[in-house]
Amino acid sequence: MKYFVIIFLIITLNLHSQSRFKTTYLPMILMTTSISLNAMGDGYNDMDKKELGHVLNAFSIGSLLAIPITCDINKKKWWVYPLQYTFIRIGSFDYIYNTTRKLPLNYIGNSSLTDKFWQKFGPDYFTRAWFFSMGIIIPIDILKT
């Protein structure tokens, strides 16, 4: 009987965490995967490794398309998901891109609009880490059920 109660509690906790997982954590994982694959794909495209770059960009889009299929989106708090994506992207895209291209970690280009924006406001490691952290912390706090 003691083991039955323990197994029942484990199953109950697991079911609760699965719903939280599909609402909060799975979208976060898929968004971070998409951003990482997109940054790597752009990096390889810019290094003239187009085939690999295009494959990675396709997987990036695929992981974003998987969100509405595999996740339980909270429709009342829909605005959290684009905010989360934006914060995680600001916090991680350039670092992954620069690592892929073997550039200095804090390198900022001069061709895109975001590069010109960051050149004016000079992001440091703390700023990027703050955006990435908020992209993780805010949804966990707001989407708690």
C-alpha positions in Angstrom: 0.0 0.0 0.0 2.9 2.4 0.8 4.3 1.9 -2.6 0.9 2.5 -4.3 0.7 5.9 -2.6 4.2 6.8 -3.6 3.5 5.7 -7.2 0.2 7.6 -7.2 2.0 10.8 -6.0 4.7 10.5 -8.6 2.2 10.1 -11.4 0.1 13.0 -10.1 3.1 15.3 -9.9 4.3 14.1 -13.3 0.9 14.9 -14.9 0.9 18.4 -13.3 4.5 19.0 -14.5 3.6 17.8 -18.0 0.9 20.4 -18.4 3.3 23.1 -17.1 6.0 21.7 -19.4 3.8 22.0 -22.5 2.6 25.5 -21.6 5.9 27.1 -20.4 9.0 25.1 -20.9 8.4 23.4 -24.3 7.8 26.7 -26.1 10.9 28.1 -24.5 13.0 25.1 -25.6 11.6 25.3 -29.2 12.1 29.0 -29.4 15.7 28.8 -28.1 16.4 25.9 -30.6 14.9 28.0 -33.4 17.0 31.0 -32.6 20.2 29.0 -32.2 19.6 27.1 -35.5 18.8 30.4 -37.3 22.0 32.1 -36.0 24.1 29.1 -37.0 22.3 29.0 -40.4 23.0 32.7 -41.0 26.6 32.2 -39.9 27.2 29.3 -42.3 25.4 31.2 -45.1 27.7 34.2 -44.6 30.7 31.8 -44.7 29.6 30.5 -48.1 28.5 27.2 -46.7 25.0 27.7 -48.2 23.8 24.1 -48.1 24.4 23.7 -44.4 23.1 27.2 -43.7 19.9 26.6 -45.6 19.3 23.2 -43.8 19.8 24.8 -40.4 17.5 27.7 -41.3 14.8 25.2 -42.4 15.1 23.4 -39.1 14.8 26.7 -37.4 11.5 27.4 -39.1 10.4 23.8 -38.4 11.0 24.2 -34.7 8.9 27.4 -34.7 6.1 25.7 -36.6 6.2 22.9 -34.0 5.1 25.3 -31.2 1.4 25.5 -32.0 1.3 21.8 -32.8 3.1 20.4 -29.7 2.5 23.1 -27.0 -0.5 24.1 -25.0 -0.5 27.9 -25.7 -2.2 30.0 -23.1 -4.5 32.0 -25.3 -5.3 34.5 -22.6 -1.6 35.4 -22.2 -0.6 35.0 -25.8 1.5 38.2 -25.7 4.0 36.4 -23.5 5.3 34.2 -26.3 6.4 36.9 -28.8 7.9 38.8 -25.9 9.8 35.7 -24.8 11.0 35.0 -28.3 12.2 38.6 -28.7 14.1 38.7 -25.4 15.8 35.3 -26.0 16.7 36.4 -29.5 18.2 39.7 -28.3 20.2 37.8 -25.6 21.6 35.0 -27.7 21.5 35.4 -31.5 24.6 37.5 -32.0 26.7 35.4 -29.6 25.8 32.2 -31.5 26.3 33.8 -34.9 29.7 35.2 -33.9 30.7 31.8 -32.5 29.7 30.1 -35.7 31.7 32.5 -37.8 34.6 32.4 -35.3 34.4 36.1 -34.7 35.0 37.8 -31.3 32.0 37.2 -29.0 31.1 40.9 -28.7 31.6 41.7 -32.4 29.0 43.9 -34.0 28.7 44.1 -37.7 27.7 47.2 -39.7 25.3 46.1 -42.4 21.9 45.3 -40.8 19.6 47.6 -38.9 20.2 45.7 -35.6 23.9 46.1 -36.1 23.5 49.8 -36.5 21.2 50.0 -33.4 23.7 48.0 -31.3 26.6 50.2 -32.4 24.8 53.2 -31.1 23.8 51.7 -27.8 26.8 49.4 -27.3 25.4 46.3 -25.6 27.7 44.6 -23.1 27.6 41.1 -21.8 25.4 42.2 -18.9 22.7 43.6 -21.2 22.6 40.5 -23.4 22.5 38.3 -20.3 19.7 40.4 -18.8 17.6 40.0 -22.0 18.2 36.3 -22.1 17.4 35.9 -18.4 14.2 37.9 -18.8 13.2 35.8 -21.8 13.3 32.8 -19.5 12.1 34.2 -16.1 9.1 36.3 -17.3 7.2 33.4 -19.0 7.9 31.1 -16.0 6.4 33.7 -13.7 3.5 34.9 -15.8 2.4 31.5 -17.2 2.3 29.7 -13.9 -0.9 27.8 -13.4 
